[in-house]
Amino acid sequence: MSIKNKSLKELIEQDKKEQRELYGGNKSSSGSSVNKDLPENQQEIQERLNALRGDALNSGDRNSEGNSAVNNAFSNVLSKSNFVKGMAAGAAGSGLANNIVANNNRDMTDYVQYQVKNADITINDEILDLKDVDFKIRKIMNKHDVLELNFNFFTKDADKYKGYVYTLMNTIGIGLNRVKESGEDDFKAVFDGIIEEIEVIQSKGELSSGRILAYSKSILLDKVLKFRTFTNPELTVDGVINEIAAEYTDVVFHIDDSLVGKPIPHILFQFGETDFEFLNRMLNIMNYGLTTHLGSVVCGLLELTVYDLPVETEIYTTIRRDKNLSYKIKGTNPFNVVEKVNMIMEDEEAVRVVYSSDMWIENKTVQCEMVLVDLNDKQLRHDFPLIINEKMSGSAVEAKVVEVGGENGIATVTLDFTDGLARLTDRKSQAYKDNYAGIFKFPYTTMYSSTNSGMFVTPEANDVVSVYFPNGNDSLAYVQGCVNNPGNERASNPNVRNYTLGGDDNAGGAPLFNFQLSSNSFNVSTTDHVGLSSKNMMNISTSEQLVVNSNNRTVTTKGNSFEEADSMCMISKSKTSVISNDSVAVVSKNKVTVGGQSSTNVGGGSFTHITGKAAKLN
């Protein structure tokens, strides 16, 4: 990207001024040797700059020919011994001389380094006329880029800057400009984000001041705490990312090719997390990074241009922390996180990825300290610290039962979390409909073991249950029990313990309850009443003895009553009566005996009829 004509004009005029001061004699310099042989060189530089100034400024963009001419002009001048001696002797006022001396006389002019005066700082895409600019930029994987900017501006423009105070979502960008030694224009964007804080301090003088704190556009993903589910095991990582990205039209998302079509590691809950926190955690499970690159969010790595960087021009440090090996480089070539750098050393070259990058202004020049990590094929050779959602650990959320079933011999239910997640929100958070309800089978707690001891209660469809998360692993969630179900107030009465069943389709809509016991004895004891009733048939059977004890016994039937046994005996301690409103028949295939120890009375009505082959009356 080319520098605008105005920027080039300022550049040339500034250096022209510095050269004029140097060759015209610096009053603060000591020693007459500084100006002894300079008039000839001064005239030469003046002629070269005047010629180049007219050619370069007449074109819309600086072309390579103009750039090369500028570079060659200064290269020729630098080769003259009297020019170098003049700088070394006393040209302390020259910015160009300071840069060369500070860099140990390397062939590095202010056309090679990024100078803050050549930076384009924009708000809402408008280039600002800022003075005395100072900034710090902090970039690191899995976090937002942070910009701290201090500046002065003309007080007459105060209303424009105060306008940024009274509006939201103001964007800010920083681009650096320079001309390489080869004569090529070199533009480097180092920040693209959103202003989070801004202060404008208006002065009565010519200049006022301002301060800006800004974050990369990824901050838009980090504003609202959210609750939602991704409980379909067949979801893919890029599918989840795209579902979230659909809400952010101002942010560009880049997804690593290796993540496309890759299944999610396990079911996932966004539990009181922002979208940035959740995506960070999901990728972290698979040891991928979430990175901000200027105005975009990068999931994994990004295929970018590989930049060559000769290490001998920088301060180079090798670092090991546990298993992680990294490389720290400090110099004047800034790079953004996730960019690839080909580190050129004396005996080898290696392409590495920028893990973190700090940029700041020092002596009006942009400085950068970055940490790079190795690549293993297309994956970072780096172990990221494990990210755990502490809000989820030990928490519970309500859900509605969709279906009761089992899997691999384990009791399970499928659930709908829509209402339960909504109950967790407040005015600063948001819950989503459960788009994956009824898919994943959650285990539920039962009050019995694998040996079938004890009693249990099974949740039913539409019951509200409590789902517990024992730790930060979403897939280990299980159902604790039923909660907040309309009608379960009956369980609060200590004097009543009952089962209330709805209709069962297998029983024609009637309640159906199958109660089984496998123990040696079963006792039911009450202080008042036990009732057994059936609208159809009741069958009581035993292989051995059936004993019924009571103070009084009443057996009432509307139809016939039958008693059948191999042998039957009725014993009464006092009187026994057989009464019928009609007739009474005592019939035996053998002998019938009616007798009493004191007397026996047989008779009744107006007539007694005794029949038999033989009759004996005594």
N, C-alpha and C positions, 0 to 999 in steps of 0.2 A: 504494500500500500504506500502511495507517495505522500510526502509531506507537502502541505499547502505552500503556495508561493510566499505567503506572508511569513510562515515559519522559516523558510529558506532565507528570505531577505534579512530577518532578524539575526539568523545564524551568521551570515556573512558580515553584516554590519558590526556585530559584536566582536568577531575575530579581527575585523579590520581595525576596530578601535584598539583592541589589545596589541595588535602589531604596531600601530602607530605610536602607542605609548612606549613600547619596547624600543623601537628604532629611533623615535624622536628624543629619547632620553628620559629615564624615570628619575624624577627628582629625589625619590626616596632611596635610590641606589647609591652605593658607595663605589669609588674607583672609576677613573676616567677611561679605563680600557673597555668599559661597556659600550661606549658610543664611538669608539675610535674608527672602526671600519664599517659602520652601519649605514651611512647615507645611501650607498649604492644598493644595498639589499632593501632598504626601505622603499626606494623608488621602484625596484623590481617587483616587490610585493604589491605596491600600489597599482602598478600597471596590470599585473596579472589579475588582481581582484576586480578592478574596474572592467576589464574585458570579460571576465567570467560572469560578473554580476549582470551585465546587460544580456548575455546569451541565456543564462539560466532563468532569469525572471521573465523573459518574454514567452516562455513555453508554459502550457497549462500544468504539466507535471515535469519533474526533473527526470530527464532521460539518462540512460547509462553513459552517454557521451559526455554530458555536462558533469555528471558525478565523477567520471574518470578524470576529467580536466581539473576539477577542484582538488581531487586527491593527489594528482601528479604535481600540481603547483606547490602544495605543501610538502610533498616528498622531496622535491628539488630543493626547496628552501631549507628543510631539515638537514639535508646532506652537507650544507655549508658549515665549516667549523666555526666561523665567527658567530653564526646564529646560535649554536649550541653553547659556545662559551659565554655569549651574552646572557642567555637564560641562566646558566649556572652562576654567573657572577653576581647578578643582582636584579633579575626581572621577577621579583617576588609578587609584583602586582599583576602579572599575567596569569590568567586562569589556565591557559594552554600549557605554560611552563610548569605550573604547579602539578598538573596532571602527569606530565612526563617524569618529573623528578619523583613524585610520589610512587610511580610505578617502576622505579629503578631503571629509568631511561628506556623502557620498552617502547617499541614503535606503536604507541597507542595514543591517538589524539582524541579530542572531544567529539570527533565525528564517529569514533569507534564505540565508545561507551554510550550508554543511555543517559542523557542529561535530563534533569527534571524540567529544565526550561523548554525542552522539546516535547514534553508529555502532553497529550490531548486528554483533558478531563472533561467529561460530558455529564450533564444532568438532563434526562429526558431527551437524549440524542443531540443536545445543543452544546457546542464547545464553549467553555467558560474562560473568561479572562481573569485568571487567578494569579496572585502574587505570593511570593515567599511560601511556596507549597512544601509541605512536609507530610509524608504518609508512611504508614506501616501496613503491610498486608501479611496475614497469617493464613496459610493453607495447609491442610492435613487430611489424609484419607479418613472417611467416616464422620467428618465434621464439616460445618459450613465454612466457607472462606470469610474472613473478617478484615474489614478495612477501617483504619483510623486515619482520618484526613484533617489536617489543620492548614488554614490558608488565610490570606488577606485578599480583599477585593476593594474596588473603588467605592467609596461611600455613596456616590451618586447612583450606584446600582443596587442599593440596599433593598429597595422594594422587591426587586426580582428574587433576591435570596430569601427575603422574609416570606415570599409566596411559597417557597418550598416548605417552610415551617407549617403553613396552614393547609397543606395538602398531603395526601397519603399516596403510597405506591409510586414515589418518585424513583426512577432508575438512575444509576450512576455507573459510569464506565471509565476506565483508565487505559490508554494506549500509549506505548512508548515508541519514539521515532529516533532513528539514527541512520548514518550512512556508513556502511562497512568500508574497510580498507580497499576492498575490490571496487568500490564505487557504487555498490548496490544499495538501494533503499531497503531499510529493514524496519518493519513495523511489528510490534509485539503487544497484543492485548493481554493485560495482566489482571483485570478485574471487570466483572459485569454483575451488578447486583442491585439490591433494593436498599434505599436509605431507611434505617431504623430509627436513628436519632440525629437531630440537627440543631445546632445552636448558632444564632446570628447575633454578634455583638456589634451594635452600631456605634460608631464613633463620630465626633464632630470634626475630626481631621479628614485628610484626604483618603485614608485607608481605614476600612473596618475589617473585622476578623470573623471567622467562622470555624466551626468544628462539626465533623460528620462521622457518625458510626454507621457502617453499612455491612450487610451480609450478602452472600451470594444468593441467587434466586431460589436456591434450595430451601431457604428460610420459609418460603411460602408453604412448604410441606410440613413445617414444624410449628404451626400455629394452633391447631385444634386437636384436642385429645379425642380419640375415636374408639368405638366398640363395634366390632363386626367379626364374622366368622369366615374362614376358608376351610370348611370341614369336609370337602370332597377330596379323597385321597388321589383322585385322578387329575387334579389340577396341575398345571405346569407353572414353573417360576415366572416365565415371561407372561403367562396369562394373568397371574396375580399382579404383576407390575403394571401391565396395561390397564387392568381394571382400576387401579389407583391413579394411574397417569391420566386417565380420561377426565379427571376433575381439574387438571391444571393445564389450561390452554396456553399460558405464558411461559411454560417451562418445557424444554426439549429433553426427552428421555432417550438415552442410548443403552441398549442391552447387549451384553457380551454374547457373541455367537454361541458360546458353549452353554449358555443358559436357555437358549431357545429350545423348547420342547422338553426341557429337563423337568422331571416330576418334582413337586415340592417335597422337602425332606420328611414331613409328616403333616397331619392336620395342624392348622394354625388359627390362633385367636388374636385379633388385634384388641388387646385388653388395656384400655386406658393409655394408649400410645398414639403419638402423632404418626402421620404417614411416613415421615422421615425416620422416626425411631423404629417403626415396624419393618420397613424395607431394610433398614440397617441390620436388624436382628435376624430377619429371614435369610439374608445373604451371608451373615456371619456364621449361621449354622453350617453352611457349606464352605466356609473359609473364603468367601468372596468379599470384596470391599465395595462400599458405596461412596462415590466421589462426586464432588462438584467441579465441573470444568467450565469456567466462565458462566454462560447463561444456561448450562445444561446440567442434568443429573446423569451420572454414568454408573450403571450397575455392572460391576466387574471391570473389565478393561475396555479400552477404546482403541480402534485402529487409527492411529494418527501418524503424521510424518515423523520420521526418526531424525532428531537433530544431532549433528556432530559437535562434540565438545572436547577440544584438546585439554587434557587434565593439567599439563604443565603450566598453563596460564592461570590456574586456580589453586586455592588451598584445599588439599585433598586429605581426608581422614577415613580410615576403615574402622568399623565398629561391630562388635558382636554383643548381643544381649540374649542370653540363653541360646536358643537354636537360630535366632534371627541374625542374619548378617546384613549390614547396611553400609552405605558409603555416603559420607558428608562432603559436600563441595561448597566452598565459599568463594564468590567472585562477583563479576559484574554482568554475567549472562543470566537473566531471570528465566525461570521455567515454571509452568503451572503443574499442579498435581495431576497425575496419570499420564503425563506426556512421556514419550520415550526418548532417551538420550543415549547416543553412542559415545561412550567414554573412550577417548583415544589416548592410550598410554604408550610408553616407549616400546614395550614388547608385546602389547596386545590391544584388542578392542573388545568392548562388551556393551551390548544394548541393555540398559536398565530402565526401570520405571520410577518416576518421581513420586515418592511417598509423602513428603512434606516440603513446603517451600515458604521461606520467610523473605520478604522484600522490604527495604527501607531506603531512606535517602541519607547519604553521607557525603559531605563535600560537594553537594549539588549533583551527585551521581547516584544512580540506582544500584544498590547492592543486593545480593541474593545469597542466601544460605539454604541449601536444599539437601534432603536425604533421599537416596535412591536405594531400591531393592532389586534383587535379581529376578529374572524371569525363568520359569521352568516350562519350556515349550511356550504355551500361551497363558500360563497360569503364574501368578506371583509366587515366588518361593519365600513365603512369609506366613507365619502363624499369627493371625489377629487375636487379640484378647477376646475371650468368650463374652458375649453380650447376653444377659439374662434380664427378663422383665420381672423386677422385684415386686411390682404391683400385682402380678398374677400369682406369685407363690403364696400359698396359704389362703387364697381367696375363693369365694364361691359365687355362682351366678345361677339364677333360676332359669328353667327351661320347661317347655311343655312336651309331654310324651306324645310321640307320633305313633309308634308301634313297639310292642313288647315282643321279644324273641330271644334268640341265642346264637352263639357262634363258637364252634369248637368246644361245645359242652359248657360254655359260660353264659350266664344270664345277661342279656343286653337289652337296651332300648335305643330307639332312634329319637332324636329330639329336634325341637324348634326353639331357637334362642331369641326370637324377635322381641317378645315382651320382656324377657329377663334382662337383655342388654339395655333396653330402654329405661329400665328401673335404675340403672347405674349412672345415668347421665345427670349433668347439671347444666347451668347456663353457659358453661365454657367447654362443653363436650358434646359429642354427637354419636348417636347409635344408628345402625343400618338394619334393614330387614335381613333376616337370615335367608340368603338365596340358596343355601345348601342344606335346608332342613330335611330331616328324614333320610339322610344318606349314611352317615357314619354311625356305627354301632358302639354305643358307650356301655361299659359294664356298670352294673348297679349292685349296691351292697345288699346282702341277704342275711337274715339272722339264723343261718344254719351253715353247717360245714359240708364237706364233700361226703360225709357219712350219713347225711340226712337227719342229723339230730336237731331238735328244737323246732320252733314254729317260724314261719316267714310270712311276709306280706308282699305281694307283687304289685308294682305300679301298673296302672291301667292307662289306656289311651286318654289323652286330654288331662291327665293328672299333671300338676305342677311339681317339679322335683328340683332339688338343689344339686348342682354340679360343682364338685370340689376340685381345685388344682393344687396338688400336694407340693409342686415345685414349679420351676420355670419351663418345664417340658409340656407343651400343649397336649401332646398325645397321651399323657398319663392321667387325664381328667376322668373322673368317675362320678356316678350318681350316689349321693349320700342317702337320700330319702325324700319323701313327699313333704311339701311345704306350701302354705298359702292356698290350700284347696277349698273352695266353697263346699260346705256341708261336713267338713271334718271336725266341726266343733263338738260333735258327739264324743270324740275321743277325750274331751276334757272332763267328762263326768266319771268320777272314780267308781260309781256304783253300777255303771252300765258298760259292759264289754260285748260288743256285737259285731257281726259282719253284715253290711248292707250291700246287696248285690243288685246290679242292674240286670236287664233282660239278656238272655243268651240266645243267639240265633239257633244254636244246636238243640235248644230245648223249646223251639217254637216261640221264642220271645220271653219265656218264663225264666225266672232266676234258676241258676244251676250251680251247685256247690258240691264238689267231690272231696270228702274229708276222709283221710286214711291214716290209720295208726299201725305201727309195727312193734309196739311195746307189749309186755306181758300183762299189764293191767291198765285199766282206764277208769277213774273214779270221778263222778260228778256229784258235788255236794252243795246244797243250798240251804239257807235258813227258812225259806218260805215255799217256793213253788218251782217245779220243773214241768214244762209242758212239751209234749211231742204230738204233732198233728200232721196229717197228710190229707190232701183232697182226693187222693186215689187209694193206693194200697200201702199199708205199713207192714213190714215183715220183720219179726224179731225171731232170731234163730240162734241155737247154741248146740254144739256137739255133745255137751255133757248136761249138767244140771242147770235148770232155770229156777231161781228162787225169787219170789216176790213177797216182801214183808211189809205189813202196814197195820195200823190200828183198825182201820175199816177199809173195806174194798168194795167198790161199786163197778160193775161191768154192765154197760148199757149198749144195746145194739138196736137199730131200727128194723133190721131184717132178721135173719136167722142167726142163731148162735150155736156153734158146734164145738165140742171138745172130744178129742180122740186120743186114746193111749192104749198101750198094751195092757196096763192094769191101772185102775183108777180107784182111789179111796178118798172119801170126804169125811173128815173128823171135826166134830164141833164139841166144845167143852160144855155148852149149854143146849139150847134148843136149835133144832134145824127144821126149817119150813120150806116146803115146795108149794108154791102158789101159782095158779094159772087162771086166767080169766076164761079159759075154754076147757080143754080136756088135758089130762095128764096120763101119759102112757109109760109103764115100766115094762120093758120087753127084754127077755133073755132067751137065747137058744138053748140054755141049759136050765138051771134052777134059779128061782128068785126067792130070797128069804127076807121076810119082813118080821121083825121081832123086837120085843123090848124086855128088859130084865124084870120090870114090875108088871107092866100090862101093855097090850097092843090093841089099839082101837082101829077097826076098819069099818067104815060106814059113811053114809052121807045121803042127803037128799031123801027122796021117797022110795028109792029102790036100790038094792045092792045085788049085783049079779056076779056070782062066782062060778067059773066053768073049768072043766078038766076031765080027763079020763077017769080020775078018781078024786073024790073030795072028802076030806076028813075035818070035821069040826069038833072041837072039844070045849 
